[in-house]
Amino acid sequence: MRIVPRQERGALVLAVTGDLDMDNVTPLGAALESAAADGDGPVVVDLSDVSFADSTTVNVLLQGQTLLGPRLRLAEPSPFMERLIGVLGLDSVLPVFPAVTEAIAAPLHR
């Protein structure tokens, strides 16, 4: 698992790559905690290159939503993540966008 952070049009984009599981998801949680403390713009988790995620990952994303509220957005879910989000109904709790650019442009609803 790898996270590449970047700033894009006032948003923090966290591009996540690889498998996310209980053994390696801690850096994602730390990145979301840091984002909650540093700024007020959107925080977009780019899931386009995630090949696997387990329940620990889902928990980290839900904790991120608790910390960031409407600032947290998921974007470009890979086929695996799209299936996981759909099966668990995560899209009813976390906003999911088909593209990073759309996630950045979406208004913040507080």
C-alpha positions as CSV (number, residue, x, y, z in Angstrom):
1,M,0.0,0.0,0.0
2,R,1.2,3.5,-0.9
3,I,-0.3,6.9,-0.3
4,V,0.8,9.9,-2.5
5,P,-0.6,13.2,-1.2
6,R,-0.9,16.2,-3.4
7,Q,-2.6,19.6,-3.3
8,E,-5.0,20.3,-6.1
9,R,-7.2,23.4,-6.4
10,G,-7.4,23.9,-2.6
11,A,-8.0,20.2,-1.9
12,L,-5.8,17.6,-0.4
13,V,-5.9,14.5,-2.6
14,L,-4.6,11.2,-1.2
15,A,-3.9,8.8,-4.0
16,V,-4.0,5.3,-2.5
17,T,-2.4,2.4,-4.4
18,G,-2.4,-1.4,-3.7
19,D,-4.0,-3.6,-1.1
20,L,-5.4,-2.0,2.1
21,D,-5.7,-4.3,5.1
22,M,-5.2,-4.4,8.9
23,D,-1.4,-4.8,8.5
24,N,-0.9,-1.6,6.5
25,V,-3.9,0.8,6.6
26,T,-2.5,2.8,9.6
27,P,-0.8,5.4,7.3
28,L,-4.2,6.2,5.7
29,G,-5.7,6.8,9.1
30,A,-2.8,9.0,10.1
31,A,-3.1,11.0,6.8
32,L,-6.8,11.6,7.5
33,E,-6.1,12.7,11.1
34,S,-3.4,15.1,9.9
35,A,-5.8,16.5,7.3
36,A,-8.4,17.1,9.9
37,A,-5.9,19.2,11.9
38,D,-4.4,21.0,8.9
39,G,-6.9,23.0,6.9
40,D,-10.5,23.3,5.9
41,G,-10.7,22.3,2.3
42,P,-11.9,19.0,0.8
43,V,-9.9,15.8,1.4
44,V,-10.3,13.4,-1.5
45,V,-9.3,9.8,-1.2
46,D,-8.5,8.6,-4.8
47,L,-9.3,4.9,-4.8
48,S,-8.7,4.2,-8.5
49,D,-5.6,2.0,-7.8
50,V,-6.9,0.1,-4.8
51,S,-6.9,-3.6,-5.5
52,F,-8.2,-4.9,-2.1
53,A,-9.6,-3.5,1.1
54,D,-10.8,-5.2,4.3
55,S,-13.1,-4.2,7.1
56,T,-10.2,-2.3,8.8
57,T,-10.0,0.0,5.8
58,V,-13.8,0.6,6.0
59,N,-13.4,1.5,9.6
60,V,-10.6,3.9,8.9
61,L,-12.7,5.6,6.2
62,L,-15.6,5.9,8.6
63,Q,-13.3,7.3,11.3
64,G,-12.1,9.8,8.7
65,Q,-15.7,10.8,8.1
66,T,-16.1,11.4,11.8
67,L,-13.0,13.6,11.9
68,L,-13.5,15.4,8.6
69,G,-17.3,15.4,8.1
70,P,-18.4,16.7,4.7
71,R,-14.8,17.5,3.8
72,L,-14.0,13.8,3.2
73,R,-14.8,12.5,-0.3
74,L,-14.0,9.2,-2.0
75,A,-13.2,9.3,-5.7
76,E,-12.7,7.1,-8.7
77,P,-13.3,3.8,-6.9
78,S,-11.6,0.8,-8.5
79,P,-13.9,-2.0,-9.6
80,F,-13.1,-3.8,-6.3
81,M,-13.8,-0.7,-4.2
82,E,-16.9,0.1,-6.2
83,R,-18.3,-3.3,-5.4
84,L,-17.3,-3.0,-1.7
85,I,-18.9,0.4,-1.4
86,G,-22.1,-0.8,-3.0
87,V,-22.3,-4.0,-0.9
88,L,-21.8,-2.2,2.3
89,G,-23.8,0.9,1.4
90,L,-20.9,3.2,2.2
91,D,-22.2,5.6,-0.4
92,S,-25.1,6.4,1.9
93,V,-22.6,7.7,4.5
94,L,-19.6,8.9,2.5
95,P,-19.9,10.9,-0.7
96,V,-18.4,8.9,-3.7
97,F,-17.6,10.7,-6.9
98,P,-16.7,9.1,-10.3
99,A,-13.7,11.5,-10.7
100,V,-11.3,13.4,-8.4
101,T,-12.1,16.6,-10.2
102,E,-15.8,16.2,-9.4
103,A,-15.0,15.4,-5.8
104,I,-12.9,18.6,-5.5
105,A,-15.5,20.8,-7.2
106,A,-18.4,19.6,-5.1
107,P,-19.6,22.1,-2.5
108,L,-19.0,21.6,1.2
109,H,-22.3,21.0,3.0
110,R,-21.8,21.5,6.7
